[in-house]
Amino acid sequence: MKIIWLYGVLLLLASAMVVFIDLLSGMSWFSVFHPILYLFRTTSIQESIAIVCFLVAPLVAAWADTRKKKHNRRTKG
């Protein structure tokens, strides 16, 4: 479970850093988020699903590993 929180914290820190630097350079809020909106506007639905799957895959793997470890602890003792 700790790794899931770590992924979340890293995502928030990276996003905050990018937004903060863009705002310091004088960009507007819309300009900061425009590349993300443009990315999903120009991709097909299949590509968007693939992007989301690749972003979520590490979280699902960490969650499954955590559940597996908890299950093994319960069955052993």
C-alpha positions as CSV (number, residue, x, y, z in Angstrom):
1,M,0.0,0.0,0.0
2,K,2.9,2.3,0.6
3,I,4.0,2.1,-3.0
4,I,0.5,3.3,-4.1
5,W,0.9,6.4,-1.9
6,L,4.4,6.9,-3.2
7,Y,3.0,7.0,-6.8
8,G,0.3,9.4,-5.7
9,V,2.8,11.7,-4.0
10,L,5.2,11.6,-7.0
11,L,2.3,12.4,-9.3
12,L,1.2,15.4,-7.2
13,L,4.8,16.7,-6.7
14,A,5.6,16.5,-10.4
15,S,2.3,18.1,-11.4
16,A,2.7,20.8,-8.9
17,M,6.2,21.5,-10.0
18,V,5.2,21.8,-13.7
19,V,2.2,24.0,-12.9
20,F,4.3,26.2,-10.5
21,I,7.1,26.7,-13.0
22,D,4.6,27.5,-15.8
23,L,2.8,30.0,-13.6
24,L,6.1,31.6,-12.6
25,S,6.9,32.1,-16.3
26,G,3.7,34.1,-16.8
27,M,1.5,31.5,-18.4
28,S,-2.2,31.5,-17.6
29,W,-4.1,28.6,-16.0
30,F,-5.6,27.6,-19.4
31,S,-2.1,27.7,-21.0
32,V,-0.8,25.4,-18.2
33,F,-3.3,22.7,-18.8
34,H,-3.7,23.2,-22.5
35,P,-1.1,20.5,-23.5
36,I,-3.0,17.8,-21.5
37,L,-6.4,18.8,-23.0
38,Y,-4.8,19.0,-26.5
39,L,-3.4,15.5,-26.0
40,F,-6.7,13.9,-25.3
41,R,-8.5,16.0,-28.0
42,T,-6.2,14.8,-30.8
43,T,-6.1,11.1,-29.9
44,S,-8.6,8.5,-30.8
45,I,-10.6,6.8,-28.1
46,Q,-8.4,3.7,-28.4
47,E,-5.3,5.7,-27.8
48,S,-6.8,7.5,-24.9
49,I,-7.8,4.2,-23.3
50,A,-4.2,3.0,-23.8
51,I,-2.7,6.1,-22.2
52,V,-5.0,5.8,-19.2
53,C,-4.2,2.0,-18.9
54,F,-0.5,2.7,-18.9
55,L,-0.9,5.4,-16.3
56,V,-3.0,3.2,-14.0
57,A,-1.0,-0.1,-14.5
58,P,1.7,0.6,-11.8
59,L,-1.0,1.4,-9.3
60,V,-3.0,-1.8,-10.1
61,A,0.2,-3.9,-9.9
62,A,1.1,-2.4,-6.5
63,W,-2.4,-2.9,-5.2
64,A,-2.5,-6.5,-6.3
65,D,0.9,-7.1,-4.7
66,T,-0.3,-5.6,-1.5
67,R,-3.4,-7.8,-1.5
68,K,-1.3,-10.9,-2.2
69,K,1.0,-10.2,0.7
70,K,-1.9,-9.6,3.1
71,H,-3.6,-12.8,1.9
72,N,-0.3,-14.8,2.5
73,R,0.0,-13.4,6.0
74,R,-3.5,-14.4,6.9
75,T,-3.1,-18.0,5.6
76,K,0.3,-18.5,7.3
77,G,-0.6,-17.4,10.8
